[in-house]
Amino acid sequence: MENNNINDIFGIESSQSQSNNEKNTTRYRYHALRTIAGIYMVLAWILGIAAIITTFYFLSENNLQIFGLVSFIVGGLLALGLAAISESIKVFLDIEYNTRKASEK
């Protein structure tokens, strides 16, 4: 009994009420942004795989090795950029979630 009063004084909720609050809170609010982040990641994988395939193709042909190197570098950088955009969107969404969670308490 006295433990509850101390918790009320310090503004600490019991673990049961915290778990109930988290059940009521929707984890993902911006579904469109999560979908866009997923699309960017899929595009990054497709572009990375395509860059590797074209690199091997150009390396197997005579007098086209420089195109293989350029294909590998440009494709890799573009795939890395798309993956970074995807992860940046996810980071911003996680920041929003943490801010909302903190403001609810």
N, C-alpha and C positions, 0 to 999 in steps of 0.2 A: 504494500500500500504506500509506504513512504517512498519507495523507489519511483513510483509513478509521479509523485509530487516533485521529486528532484528532476525527473525528466521533463516535466511541464515547465519548471522554472528555467531550465537551460534550453528549452525548445527542442528537445530530442524526442523523436517519435519512436515508438516501439518497432521492432523488426517486422511484426505482423502488419502494422498499418503501412509501413514503407513498401512492403511487397504488394499490398492491395493497391496503393497509389501507382506503382509501376505497371500493374496489370491494366489499370484504367487509362494510362498514358499510352498513346499511339506512338510506337517507335519511329515509324517512317511517315512523315507528313507530306513530303514533296515527291510523290510517286513519279511524276514526269521527269524530274531531274535525275532520279535514280535510274530511270529507263534510259535517258540520254547518256548518262555515265556508262551504263552497260553497253550501249551501242558504240560509244567511243572505244571501249575496251575490245569489243569484237572486231571493230575496224582495225585497231592496232594489231591484233593477232593476224588478221587476214593480210594486212599490208606487210607485216614482218615475214610471214610465210611466203608471200609472193616475191618479196625481195630476195629471200634465200633461193627460191626456185630460179628466178631470173639470173641471179649471180652464178649458180651452177651451170645454167644454160650458156651464158656468155663466156664462162671460163672454159667450157668444152669446145667452143668454136675457135677457129684459128683467127688471129688478128683482132679479136674482140675482148681480150682480157681487161683492157682499161674500162670498158663498159660494165664488166662484171664488178670491178672495184667500185665504180661510181654507183652502180645499182645497189650494192651492199651498203655503202655509206649513206646514200640519200634515203633508201628504204628504211634502214635502221633508225636514222634520225627522225623520220616522219612517224614511224611506229612508236618510237620512244615519246615523241611529242603528243601523240594521241593518247597514249597510256597516261602521261602526266596530266593531261586535261581531265581524263576520267577520274583519276585519283584526286585531283584538286576539287572537283565537284563533290566527291564523297567527303573530303575533309571539311568543306564549307557546310555540308549537311550535318556532319557530326558536331561541328561547332554550334550550329543552330540548335541541335538537340540538347547539347550540354547546357547551353545558355537557357533554353526553355525549362529544362529540368531544375536548374539552379534557381530560376525565378519563381518556380512553383513552390519551392520550399521557403 
